[in-house]
Amino acid sequence: MKLLLIDNNDSFTYNLYHLIIRNTGFDTCVLPYDKLPMCDNLEYDAFVISPGPGHPSEYIYYSEIFNTGKPVFGVCLGMQIINLHFAGEVTRLEGCRHGVTLPAEYNKEFIDVAVYNSLYCSLVPDVFEIISKSVNVPMWIKHKEQPIAGVQFHPESFLTKNGGRILTDAFSSIGII
Amino acid sequence: MHSAVLESFEKKDFLNFVRAVSGIWETDALFSGAGYTGENVSVCYILPISSYAVTGRESVSGLRRFINSDDKETYGFLAYDLGLSLKDVHTDKKLMTDPGLFKKYAAYARHCGQRLTIESDCPVILEKALIAYETYSPTPPNMSAADVKCNMTRQDYVGKVKEVIEYIRDGHTYQLNLSMMFEAETYEKPYDIWAHTAEMNPAPFYALFKFNEGHILSTSPERFIKVSDRKVLSQPIKGTLRFKEYYPELEQKLTESVKESAELSMIVDLIRNDISETCEVGSVEVLEHKSVMCVDDLLQMYSSVCGTLKDGKDVLDLLFSAFPGGSVTGCPKKRSMELIDSLEPHSRGVYC
């Protein structure tokens, strides 16, 4: 399995890179977002979209990735990019929160996950199943037919307990593992 | 190699040694003030014999050659201006011509415990330095409050903070360090001001460095990066509590604050990222999260982020990839630096 991790000029990308390699051992390349149009997508078996600053509408190079039909996993902004691509909405979150943990329900238990959250997926289209929510904020979405999923929280943060297990669960749900 | 040793040598004596030697040769120094565990070495660098100017990203290999050209210790600085080009942040402001400079010296005086050891290939330098110190009588500089000017009014600054909060709400940054610049005129000698400040307000990381026609005087409680035996240590500081009188429960008050803890956690995640690019997978960990230290009348939280350099990477690869330190930029780093450039009226020069 060869993974491409696309870095939206974020300051957590290499945390995600370490988490992926440590838990899967997959051959993983990091590519700056600006270089995405020059990238040969055929070289990779799956794509991971990093967190990053700003609104997902700023990031216009991703449609090619979705057109490959290969698995795509997004974190934070990455999930918002996925949501927007399928005509969802992303807006400001009242009372934004950064660098804190929240309990999110997953598999009938609550897990403490780290959030860096100014914006959120305010409308998630029907093509997605919402796997986990924290109050009204979708925390984990998965496409019902395509191998695409995203998390709003940060499994790569040192504040998230069992980030490795969450990542491997998410990867196996879309056939990366 | 010739050497001389002075015993029963206190930190105060070291500061006077720096001032005395500065009177005869160009002298740079690092000083660790009293009261900080783990930091007890100070070094006086005497008479530069060679130097290397850093101009940009491409300087890393030249700097590596300069450092490895002999076994003499190298001392220098990198400016925030270099960080702008390392992170591809565009600016229209006038920047420093050489955003970094490193030097090697004819003599080194190292202070540890109560011992000063001076070493040089040239015995005359040792002799002259000792005479300069023995005949030196310090006079305290006149540190009365000069007319200090700031480039932003309180109202300007508060306005900029409000703009930053809007950028946070739009997800462009999660945390941002907004600085202002103060200016004052003085006729005192730079090393007198430096030594006096170091004595009056001890901190673990004091630096004095001659650069072009001026001197850089720097004081900080914060360790950006230390590497020894390929083990990396970074100790970001965030989260502050001011007190009038110290009592132990204050520390708990600070560590239990959700806002102060979040501020530190964000930068810990950023530093983990910044060292991870050059560290082995699985080696990066956070130790002693939310430790507390006391600096003057402030309690400061900090954490230790550790890792091991991966094969093929050295301390310069790490430094150039992690620079500038996240606690003076914000998170995510690149967008925060772009916002800093548009919000601050000044260019930061060496400040970082």
Interface residues (C-beta under 8 A of the other chain):
Chain A: N9 D10 S11 F12 T13 Y14 N15 Y17 H18 I21 R22 P51 G52 P53 G54 H55 L77 R92 C96 R97 H98 G99 V100 A114 Y116 S118 L119 H154 S157 F158 L159
Chain B: I168 R169 D170 G171 H172 T173 Y174 Q175 V258 S261 A262 E263 L264 S265 M266 V268 D269 L270 R272 N273 D274 S276 E277 V281 G282 V284 V286 H289 G326 C331 P332 K333 K334 R335
